[in-house]
Amino acid sequence: MKIRALIVDDEEPGRINLRYGLAAHAGWEVAGECASAAAARAALAALEVDVVFLDIQMPQETGLALARELAQREEPPLVIFATAYNEHAIEAFEVHALDYLLKPFDDQRLAQALARAAAMLEQRQRAAYARAMRAFAAPEPAHLQQLNVRSVGRIECVQVDEVLWIEAAGNYVELRLAQRRVLHRVPLARLEQHLDPACFLRVHRRALVRVSEVAALERDAEGGSQLVLRCGDRVPVSERHLPAVKSLLGA
């Protein structure tokens, strides 16, 4: 069975390039082409579509707005943004886009996106994808209860209650769980804004720790401070954040 794609782009050259690009890949077919979000909405109501290739900057209504609307569907199609503007990348992944193609892209980059979409469909992950998109569309709770972590071909839901501490890794964070580590694409500062400050404490520019995991505060070999967690991990504490840590421990 072929994977059916809908191409949404207000510029005809963009639609043509994607049409020819998809034609070169077996197992894919173009179900329709639209020049606006309104036309795409009508096409999606009439057609069975697995993947939507969606431009962002379009007249009247942006692709991001349409993606948010698709999030309310029981089984939303997978969304791959194809745009000439790289400044929307973070917003695109916040609506759980499967991929973000920056124009002009070559066939190798398109092939990577198609492989990810095929893997998502083949592994029957659309139910998890739908839950993640509906979670974005629904009113958000005061603080995050779960993190939807994307990896190739799947979305994993990590409960915030399982996270013991968090370490920054560039534009990613490393979630430290009891038995494993999970890499999540979000800057630490942004993630911190959505976590309950009563549960997580910033102890270093690169680290947040769960308050209930703190066992002791010690000096390290270089004379600096570090937290000993109940799980056995040791996390450095910066001078800037040391007063808050001492206050927590009643020191």
N, C-alpha and C positions, 0 to 999 in steps of 0.2 A: 504494500500500500504506500502510495506516495505522500510526502509531507506537503500540505497545501499552504501556500504563502500568500499574504496580501501585502502589496507594496503601497505605501502612503507617502507621497512626496508632492509638493506643489510645483516642483520643477520637472519638466518632461525628461531632460537628460538624466536626472537622477533615477527616474523610474526605468528608463531604457537600460541604463548601466546595470541595475539590479536584475532586470528581466533577463538580459543576456548572461549575467553572472550565474544566476540560478539555473539557466538552461544548460550550463556546462556541467552540472552536478546531477548525476543519476539519483532518482528517488525524490526529486523535488519538482513541484509544478507551481506555476503562478495562478492562483485562484481568481485574482482580480487586481486592478490598479486604481488608485484614487488620488485626486489632487488636493483633497482637503479632509479635515477631521470629520466634517459633516457627511461627506460622501463615504468615508470609511465606516462611519457608524451605520449607514444604510447597508453597505456591503456586508458588514459583519452580522447584521440581522438576517440577511438572505443567504449567506454562504457559510459553509463549514470551513473554518480556517484554523490551522495549527499554530502558525507563526505570523506575526505582523512585523514587517520592516517599516519603521516609523521615523519620519523626519521630525525635527523638533520645531524649528522656526517656520511656521506656516501662517498665512493670513487668517484673521478672525479667531482661530483657536490653535493653540500649540499642541504638539505631540505629547508633551508632558500631561496636559489636561486630559487628553483622550486616554492616556495610559492609566491615570487615576480612575477614570470612569470604568475602564475595563476591569479594574481591580474588584469591582463589585459583582462581577459575574461568578457564577458557581464554579465554572472551569474556564478561566480566562485563557486566551491564546498566549503563547510565549511572545514577549516583546523584545525586539532587537532594534535599538535606535541606530539610524544612519544619518549623520548630520555633518555639516562643515564646521560646527562650533564646538570646541573642546571645553568651553566653560560650563557646559551643562552636565558634565560627566557625573559629578557627585549627586546632583538631583536625579539623574537617570537611574543610578543604582539605588537611590533611596526609594524609588517606586519598583524596585526589584526587577529591573530590566535584566534580561539574560546576557546581553552584550551591548557594546557601544562601538559602532564602526565610525571612524572619523574619515570623512571624505577628503581627498580621494583615497580609497583603499584598493589594494591589489587583490588578486584572486586567492592568494595564500591566506590573507587576513579574512576574507569572506569564508574560505573553506574552514577556518578555525571556528568561526561563529556558527556555521552550519553543522559542524561536528558536535558542538556543544548542545545545540538545539536537538539534534537527533538523539544524543545520549540522554537528554532530559526526557524526551518522549518515550524512548525505548525502556528506560528504567522506571517508567510509570511514576514519575515524580510530579506530575501535574497537580495532584491533590495537595502536596506540600507547597507547591508554587502558588496555588490558589489561596491557601490559608495565609501565606506571607503577604500576598497582595491585598487581601481583604483586611488584614491587620493594619496595613498602611492606610487604607481608605477609611477605616472606622475611626471614631474618636479615640485618641491615644490616652491611656491611663496616665496618671501623674508621673509614674516612673516605669521604666521598661521592666516587663516580667520575663521576656524571653528575647533572645537574639537570633535572627535568621541569618545563618552563616552560609554564604554561597561558595561552592567549589565546583569543579568541572562536572557537569551532568547531574548535580543534585543540590538541594537546599537542606541544611541540617538545622533543626530548632534546638538551641541550647538554652536551658532554663537559667535565668540569672542567679537563682538560689544555689546552683551548682558551682558557680564561679568563686574561687577562693581568693585570687588576686589577679591583677591585670598589668601587663607590661607593654609599654609602647615599643613599636618596631616600625619606625618611619610613618607611612600613611596607614599602617595596620596596627592592630594590637594582638598580643598573644594572651588568650584566655587560659588561665591556669586552673584546671579542674583537678579532682582528687587523683585520677589515674592517667590523665593525658593533657595535652596542650592543643588548643584550637586557634588557628590563625583567622582573624576576622578583619575585613577591609573597612576600617573606620579610624580616624585619628582619635587618640586618647582623649583630647580635650572635648571633642564633640560627644563621645560616648559618656564622659563624665557628666555632661549636662543632663543626661536622661536617666542617670542612676540615682537611687535614693541616697542622699548624703548621710542619712542615719545608718546606712548599711556599709557604705564604702568611703574610705578616707584617702585623700591624696597624701602620700608620704614622700614623694620624689617627683620631679618633672616627668619621669618615665614610669611611674608606678602608682597604682591604686590598690588598696588592700581591703578585704572584707573585715569590718570592725570585730566581728565575733571570732575571727581567726587569729587575732593578735594574742600571743602568749607572753612575750617579754621584749624589752628594749635592752640592747647590749651595745658595747663599744667593739668595733672591729680592730684588726691588727694595726691599721693606719690611724687609729684615733677617731674615726668617724662613727656614726651611729647606724645600727641596723635593727630591724624587727625580726624576731623569731616567731614564725607562725606555727599554729598547732599541727599543720601538715608536715612541718620540718623544714620548710623553705626559709631562706633568709633574704630579706628585702632591704636595700639601703634606704636610709632616711636622710634627706638633705637638711642643712641647717635652717633653711627657710620654713620647712614643715615640721621641724622638731618640736616647737612649742605645742602645736596641736596634738602631736603624738603623746607628749608628756601629759597634757591635759586629759587625754583619753585614759591614760593609765593611772592618773592621779599622782603623778610623780612631781 
